[in-house]
């Protein structure tokens, strides 16, 4: 390398040295398998729905069918309504008592991810509507980055953490916040309920 002060010249005979390749972190099982095992370990009662992209996040909802409300909707011919614009009108005061009753209760939201930052980003928005947790590979959970950066953030938000090993074997590493106060039902909450309702009926 030659040059004068203030300038740098690179000779033509230099060769680039490739940086060492770090193998990507892999999940020890399929997303749906890990979500089901995590819901069981968390004690969440309900049906674990297939992973969906909701609110721009990859998430697996855990929901319970409410038999009385479901039976009423069948009698009235009120199928799940998944058009978000339509559901947004259901919370208007003038529609009180004139819209379908929620037929499911969303118990929790699970974010299965290869890295804790991705899991946290996916899980946090759903804390407004239900409990939330993330499932991470064991290889991520044993790192210093996880201990120093992930645990304090997850604890502050109230997001639970489960570590996953092949099998799959899922173990709770951090319980979620038990004293979370649910927010009032809004248009997004009703829309999520309808999406979960549609998924439950499709799986029946």
Secondary structure, 3 states (H helix, E strand, C coil): CECCCCCCECCCCCCCCCCCCCCCCCCCCCHHHHHHHHHHHHCCCCEECCCEEECCEEEEEEEEECHHHHHHHHHHCCCCCCCHHHHHHHHCHHHCCCCCCCCEEEEEEEEEECCHHHHHHHHHHHHHCCEEEEEEEHHHHCCHHHHHHHHHHHHHHCCEEEEEECCCEEEEEECCCCCCCCCCCCHHHHHHHHHHHHHHHHHC
